[in-house]
Structures are given as C-alpha cells and as structure tokens.
Amino acid sequence: MHHTKNSGLTKWEEKTLKGCRQGKAGAQKKLYEAHAATMLGVCLRYVKNMAEAEDVLQEGFIKVFKNIDKFDRKGSLSGWIYRIMVNTALNFLRSKNKIQFAEYEGDLPADDEQDIYINEEYTQQQILEVIRDLPEGYRTVFNLYVIDGYKHREISDKLGISINTSKTQLAKARRMLRDKLLAIKGKEHYGRK
C-alpha cells in the first residue's frame, strides 16, 4: 500500500489540501468549516469584539487559501493555519493602531507568583474574558508568550518593540490578570455565603 511517507497529514487533510491547491470551492469550504470555530477563538483572544474577530478570521482564511501552496508539511496543517491567524490578528491591531506599549514601572512579579490561573478552578470563559479585558499591549504579549509559545525575541521582532518592553508587558499582564481573577474568586466566595 502506497502512502505519503512522514507527511503527518490524515487522508482527509491530503484530499482537502489537494482540492484547495486546485482552487476548488468545496475543498476550501471543508477546510474552513473544520477550523473556523477554533480559529475564531484564537482571533477573539487578540481582538475585543466578535465583529472584529470575524473580520480577522475571514482575512486569515483568504491568506490561507492564497498561500496554500506555501504549506511545506514541516508541521501540522492546523498549526500552519493557526500561525496565519495570529499574524493576521497582529496586522489588524497594528493597522488600527490598537497596540499601545507602556513601560512597566516597579518590580517584576517573581516567577513563583505568576500564572495562578493554571492551578485554580476558573472556567475557560472566565479566563478568556479577563484576557480580553487586558489593555491591548499587555494582552498581545501575554497571548503570544504564554498561550502561543513565542519567545521574547520573536515577540520583539513581530511587534517592533524591545525585548525588555516585551518582558515588562508580560509581567504587567500577568499581575493584572492575577488581580482580576482573584477579584472574581472573591466575588464568588462572598456570593456563596
């Protein structure tokens, strides 16, 4: 039985990818439907409202279909689409001048007091809402570093800021996120009494 060696793609992905490369609308629709919900979630982490997130999603998929021949199979197809969505969201924020970076005054939080939400019982919805409520600069760096796994040097290149600014945005975002989540926990605690 012949199969593509180490392509890492499922048969469905191979077939859909081939169709997309031939510009077939049916294949494009299938790829869109398979990834739209997840990618909308990615867009919603970067932009504040649903209308903007949907705009970013549509623009991102236009780029996906336009550049489908550039998918090199080195990673997963979904990972490749994911990176395009993140870059499209960043371009959107830049084009609207929505990212403001304020230098952080004060001590950076110690490592052991960061990311409390990982071990606490917060719902995904609560965490998403708090992330979306962060100022654009903090939210963007937090998303890139903590959730999407970029290093400060990569964030610095992507956003045109210094590595130190990236680090201070992250520290401020983490502190603000922690305070907001603790406030939610406090309200829930007192609400139960």
C-alpha positions in Angstrom: 0.0 0.0 0.0 1.5 3.3 -1.1 1.2 6.3 1.2 3.0 9.6 1.5 5.9 9.0 3.8 6.0 11.0 7.0 3.6 13.7 5.7 1.9 13.8 9.1 -1.4 14.6 7.3 -4.6 12.5 7.5 -6.1 11.2 4.3 -8.9 13.8 4.7 -6.3 16.6 5.0 -4.4 15.3 2.0 -7.6 15.3 -0.1 -8.8 18.7 1.2 -5.3 20.2 0.7 -5.1 18.9 -2.9 -8.6 20.4 -3.6 -7.6 23.7 -2.1 -4.5 23.8 -4.2 -6.6 23.3 -7.2 -8.8 26.2 -6.1 -11.9 24.0 -5.6 -14.5 25.9 -3.6 -15.9 22.7 -2.0 -12.5 21.8 -0.6 -12.0 25.4 0.7 -15.4 25.3 2.4 -14.5 22.0 4.1 -11.2 23.3 5.4 -12.9 26.5 6.6 -15.6 24.5 8.4 -13.1 22.2 10.0 -11.0 25.0 11.5 -13.3 28.1 11.8 -14.6 27.7 15.3 -11.1 27.0 16.8 -9.5 29.9 14.8 -12.3 32.3 15.8 -11.3 31.5 19.4 -7.7 32.5 18.6 -8.9 35.8 17.0 -11.1 36.6 20.0 -8.1 36.4 22.3 -6.4 39.1 20.3 -9.3 41.5 19.4 -12.0 42.6 21.7 -15.3 42.1 19.9 -16.9 39.4 17.8 -17.3 41.6 14.7 -13.5 42.4 14.6 -12.7 38.7 15.3 -14.9 37.6 12.4 -13.2 40.1 10.1 -9.8 38.8 11.2 -11.0 35.2 10.7 -12.2 35.9 7.1 -9.0 37.8 6.2 -6.9 35.0 7.7 -8.7 32.3 5.6 -8.2 34.4 2.5 -4.5 34.3 3.3 -4.7 30.6 4.0 -6.2 29.9 0.5 -4.0 32.3 -1.3 -0.8 30.8 0.3 -1.9 27.1 0.4 1.0 26.2 -2.0 3.5 27.5 0.6 2.4 25.0 3.2 5.6 22.9 3.5 4.3 20.0 5.6 7.1 20.6 8.2 4.4 20.9 10.9 0.7 20.3 11.1 -1.8 21.9 8.7 -3.8 23.3 11.7 -0.6 24.7 13.2 0.2 26.5 9.9 -3.3 28.0 9.8 -3.0 28.9 13.5 0.2 31.0 12.8 -1.5 32.8 9.9 -4.4 33.7 12.2 -2.1 35.1 14.8 -0.2 37.2 12.3 -3.4 38.4 10.7 -4.7 39.5 14.2 -1.4 41.3 14.9 -1.6 43.1 11.5 -5.2 44.1 12.2 -4.2 45.5 15.6 -1.3 47.4 14.1 -3.4 48.8 11.2 -5.9 50.2 13.7 -3.1 51.5 16.0 -4.7 49.4 18.8 -1.4 48.2 20.4 0.0 50.7 22.9 3.0 49.7 24.9 3.5 51.4 28.2 6.8 50.7 30.1 6.1 48.9 33.4 7.1 50.9 36.5 8.0 48.9 39.5 9.2 45.4 40.4 8.5 42.5 38.1 6.5 39.7 39.7 8.6 36.8 41.0 8.3 33.7 38.9 6.6 31.7 41.6 3.7 34.2 41.8 2.8 34.1 38.1 0.1 32.2 36.2 -2.0 31.3 39.3 -4.9 30.6 36.9 -3.3 27.4 35.7 -3.9 25.6 39.1 -7.0 27.4 40.2 -10.6 26.5 39.3 -11.5 29.2 36.8 -13.6 28.4 33.8 -12.1 28.8 30.3 -14.8 31.5 29.7 -13.7 33.5 32.8 -10.0 33.4 31.8 -10.8 34.4 28.2 -12.9 37.3 29.4 -10.2 38.5 31.7 -7.5 38.2 29.0 -9.7 40.1 26.5 -10.2 42.9 29.2 -6.4 43.5 29.4 -5.0 46.6 27.7 -4.0 45.8 24.1 -0.3 45.8 24.7 -0.4 43.5 27.7 -3.0 41.2 26.0 -1.0 40.9 22.8 2.3 40.0 24.5 0.5 37.7 27.0 -1.2 35.8 24.2 2.0 35.5 22.2 4.2 34.4 25.1 2.0 32.3 27.4 -0.6 30.9 25.1 1.0 30.8 21.7 4.5 29.9 22.9 6.6 32.6 21.3 9.9 33.7 22.9 10.5 37.4 23.8 13.0 37.8 20.9 10.3 36.6 18.4 7.7 38.9 20.0 10.2 41.8 19.8 10.6 41.1 16.1 6.9 40.6 15.4 5.8 43.8 17.2 8.8 46.0 16.7 9.4 46.5 20.4 12.5 45.8 22.6 12.9 42.5 24.4 12.7 44.4 27.6 9.4 46.0 26.7 8.1 42.6 25.8 9.1 41.3 29.2 7.6 44.2 31.1 4.3 44.0 29.2 4.2 40.3 30.1 4.9 41.0 33.8 2.2 43.7 33.9 -0.3 41.5 32.1 0.3 38.6 34.5 -0.1 40.8 37.5 -3.3 42.4 36.2 -4.7 39.1 35.1 -4.0 37.6 38.6 -5.6 40.6 40.3 -8.7 40.3 38.1 -9.1 36.6 38.6 -8.6 36.9 42.4 -11.4 39.5 42.4 -13.7 37.1 40.6 -12.8 34.4 43.1 -13.5 36.8 45.9 -16.9 37.7 44.5 -17.8 34.0 44.1 -16.7 33.3 47.6 -18.8 36.0 49.1 -21.7 35.2 46.8 -21.9 31.7 48.3 -22.2 32.8 51.9 
